[in-house]
């Protein structure tokens, strides 16, 4: 009887061990899935936060100052302009803000203060100001230099396409529209929509 009792006990232990391992395995699998979900959610949140910050710091939102001053993004104040006093990014953003305010000559003066005026962004803004001053071909030249430096820069391709529309070269404008679609991954980004409207003959604004 003791032999059978020992065998029965051993069997029970084996059964409980197997169930314990199964429960542990299921717990580990569930925990792994939970951690993966949390990690994915965190990544999506951070990405969305970064996009929101980027949208909130658009160069077009930069305030404009009186002539001879530059907006300092660090102090949030207008300060006297002179070479070397401001980071290139502040100068580029402010030049674009001036260009959007139709102060094209001043925009070009600010771009000339940059330590490195040969960036894709600076060349794009130089093209924008120059084109709006009536120098269409010169503006297109700056746009093309910008595209060469950064082929995935959607905004410069929008402006380049709009310049081609003005020039009457719709084929080249549509080519830029196709490039923007690939960059954005869809047809819903602002650059695509604005150029599409320009090609259709009713742009949202002057571009």
C-alpha positions in Angstrom: 0.0 0.0 0.0 2.9 2.4 0.8 4.3 1.7 -2.6 1.1 2.6 -4.4 0.8 5.7 -2.1 4.3 6.8 -3.1 3.5 6.3 -6.8 0.2 8.3 -6.4 2.1 11.1 -4.7 4.7 11.2 -7.4 2.0 11.3 -10.1 0.3 14.2 -8.3 3.6 16.1 -8.1 4.2 15.6 -11.8 0.7 16.8 -12.6 1.1 19.9 -10.4 4.6 20.6 -11.9 3.2 20.4 -15.4 0.4 22.8 -14.6 2.7 25.2 -12.9 5.0 25.3 -15.9 2.0 25.8 -18.2 0.7 28.7 -16.1 4.2 30.2 -16.0 4.5 29.9 -19.7 1.1 31.5 -20.3 2.0 34.3 -17.9 5.3 35.0 -19.7 3.6 35.0 -23.1 0.9 37.4 -21.8 3.5 39.6 -20.2 5.6 39.8 -23.3 2.5 40.8 -25.4 1.7 43.4 -22.8 5.2 44.9 -22.9 5.2 44.9 -26.7 1.9 46.8 -26.7 3.2 49.3 -24.2 6.4 49.8 -26.1 4.4 50.3 -29.4 2.0 52.8 -27.7 4.9 54.7 -26.2 6.6 54.9 -29.6 3.5 56.2 -31.2 3.0 58.8 -28.5 6.5 60.1 -28.8 6.2 60.2 -32.6 3.0 62.1 -32.3 4.5 64.5 -29.8 7.4 65.2 -32.0 5.1 65.9 -35.0 3.1 68.3 -32.8 6.2 70.1 -31.7 7.4 70.4 -35.2 4.1 71.7 -36.4 4.1 74.2 -33.6 7.5 75.6 -34.5 6.8 76.2 -38.2 9.0 79.0 -39.7 5.8 80.6 -41.0 4.7 81.2 -37.4 7.8 83.3 -36.6 6.9 86.9 -35.8 8.4 89.7 -37.9 10.2 92.7 -36.5 10.9 96.1 -37.8 13.7 96.6 -40.4 17.1 96.0 -39.0 16.0 93.5 -36.3 15.8 89.7 -36.1 13.4 87.6 -34.0 15.4 85.6 -31.4 13.6 82.3 -30.8 15.5 81.9 -27.5 14.6 85.2 -25.9 11.3 85.6 -27.8 12.3 89.2 -28.6 13.3 91.3 -31.6 17.0 92.1 -31.5 19.4 94.2 -33.6 20.6 92.2 -36.6 24.3 91.6 -37.3 26.4 88.8 -38.6 27.2 86.0 -36.1 24.7 87.1 -33.5 22.0 84.5 -34.3 22.0 80.7 -35.1 21.6 79.9 -38.8 18.2 78.2 -38.1 16.8 81.4 -36.5 18.0 83.5 -39.5 16.6 81.0 -42.0 13.2 80.9 -40.2 13.1 84.6 -39.9 14.0 85.2 -43.5 11.1 82.9 -44.5 8.7 84.8 -42.2 9.8 88.1 -43.9 9.3 86.5 -47.4 5.8 85.4 -46.4 5.1 88.9 -45.3 6.2 90.1 -48.8 9.4 91.8 -47.4 11.5 90.0 -50.0 14.6 92.3 -50.0 14.9 92.1 -46.2 14.5 88.3 -46.4 17.5 88.1 -48.7 19.5 90.4 -46.4 18.8 88.0 -43.5 19.9 85.0 -45.5 23.1 86.7 -46.3 23.9 86.8 -42.6 24.0 83.0 -42.3 27.3 81.3 -41.7 26.2 78.6 -44.1 23.7 80.0 -46.7 24.1 76.9 -48.9 21.6 74.7 -47.0 18.6 73.2 -48.6 16.3 75.3 -46.4 18.2 78.5 -47.0 18.3 78.0 -50.8 14.6 77.2 -50.8 13.8 80.4 -49.0 16.1 82.4 -51.3 14.4 80.9 -54.3 11.0 81.8 -52.8 12.0 85.5 -52.2 13.7 85.8 -55.5 10.9 84.3 -57.5 8.4 86.6 -55.9 10.6 89.6 -56.8 9.9 88.7 -60.5 13.1 86.8 -61.1 11.5 83.5 -62.0 14.4 81.7 -63.6 16.8 82.7 -60.9 14.3 81.5 -58.3 14.0 78.2 -60.0 17.8 77.9 -60.0 17.9 78.2 -56.2 15.1 75.7 -55.9 17.0 73.2 -58.0 20.1 73.6 -55.8 17.9 72.9 -52.8 16.4 69.8 -54.3 19.9 68.6 -55.2 21.0 68.9 -51.5 17.8 67.3 -50.2 15.7 65.4 -52.7 13.2 64.5 -50.0 12.4 68.1 -49.1 8.7 68.3 -50.0 8.2 72.1 -49.5 10.9 73.1 -52.1 9.4 70.7 -54.6 6.0 72.4 -54.1 7.5 75.8 -54.7 9.5 74.6 -57.6 6.3 73.1 -59.1 4.5 76.4 -58.6 7.3 78.2 -60.4 6.9 75.8 -63.3 3.2 76.5 -63.4 3.9 80.3 -63.6 6.4 79.5 -66.4 3.8 77.5 -68.2 5.7 74.2 -67.9 2.9 72.0 -66.5 4.7 68.7 -67.3 7.5 69.7 -65.0 5.0 70.9 -62.3 3.2 67.5 -62.5 6.6 65.7 -62.2 7.2 67.6 -58.9 3.7 66.7 -57.8 4.5 63.0 -58.3 7.7 63.4 -56.3 5.8 65.0 -53.4 3.4 62.1 -53.4 6.2 59.7 -52.9 7.8 61.8 -50.2 4.6 62.2 -48.2 3.4 58.6 -48.9 0.0 59.9 -49.8 -1.8 62.8 -51.5 -3.0 64.4 -48.2 0.0 66.5 -47.2 -0.2 70.3 -47.5 2.6 70.5 -50.1 0.8 68.1 -52.5 -2.6 69.7 -52.1 -1.2 73.2 -52.7 0.7 72.3 -55.8 -2.3 70.3 -57.1 -4.5 73.4 -56.8 -1.9 75.5 -58.5 -1.7 73.1 -61.4 -5.5 73.1 -61.6 -5.5 76.8 -61.9 -6.8 77.8 -58.5 -4.0 78.0 -55.9 -5.0 78.4 -52.3 -2.7 81.4 -52.0 0.2 82.9 -53.8 2.6 80.2 -52.7 
